[in-house]
Amino acid sequence: MTDAADGNPAPGVTIGKVVHDAARDIVGRVMGHEGPHIQLRPLAGGREWDADPDRVRVLTPDELLSALLAEVNARSRQPK
């Protein structure tokens, strides 16, 4: 999912989008890109990781809703 001309993420994989990283089989929010990698962060926050742009895809609306709901449910189970 890169633009061959400049190595930047392809259209659709923009900052703020939620994507699936197939290499790690996890979902993350796009925080930026550096060189050949995209920086992703877990939906609940936490440490960023570098992802291969060829291994990420933007979630469908149904997948996004499911991922966000799973995050809310996980947060609700944490002790207060």
N, C-alpha and C positions, 0 to 999 in steps of 0.2 A: 504494500500500500504506500509506495513512495513515488514521488515525482522524479522520474529518471534524470531530469535536467539539473536539479539542485539537491537531491537527496532528502528533501523535506517531506513530512507526512503528506499523503495524498489528500485531496479535498474530502471532507467528511470526518477525518481524524484531526479535529481541531481542539484547541485548549478548552477544557470543560466537558467535552464529550465523554460518555461512559463507554468503554470498550472491553472486549474479551481478549485476554492475552492467552493464545493457544499454547504457547510454550510452557506456561505455568498453570494453565487451566483455571485462571482467576479473572475477576472483573476489577477494573480500576478506572479512575478518572484521569484523563489526559491533563498533565500539568505543564507540559512544554516538550521541546525536543532539543537535543544537543548532538551535533554530528549525525551519525547514522541511527541514533536511538531515539525512542519516544520515552519520556518520563511519565510513569503512572503512579498513582497513589491509591491505596485502598479507599473505598467509599466512606468508611468510618474514620478516615484519617490515619496517619501513621507514616512509616518510612516509605519513601519513593523507591521505585526500581526502574531499571532500564529495560525496555522491551524492543524487540525487533519489529520494525514497522510492517514487515511482510507477514508477521504472525498475529497481528491484531485486526479486529474488525469492530465496527460500531454496532452496538446492540440494537435489535429491533425494538419498537415501542413496548411490545409484550415482555421481552427479556429485560428491558430497563425497569419496567414496573415491578417485575419479579425480583430483580436484584435489589432495588430500593426497599421493597417490602421485607425481604430477608434481612437487610441491614437494620431496619426499624425493629423487627422482631428480636434480632440478636441483642440489640441495645436494651430492649425492654426486659430481657432475662438477666442482665447484669445487676449485681447488688448495688443498692443506692447508698 
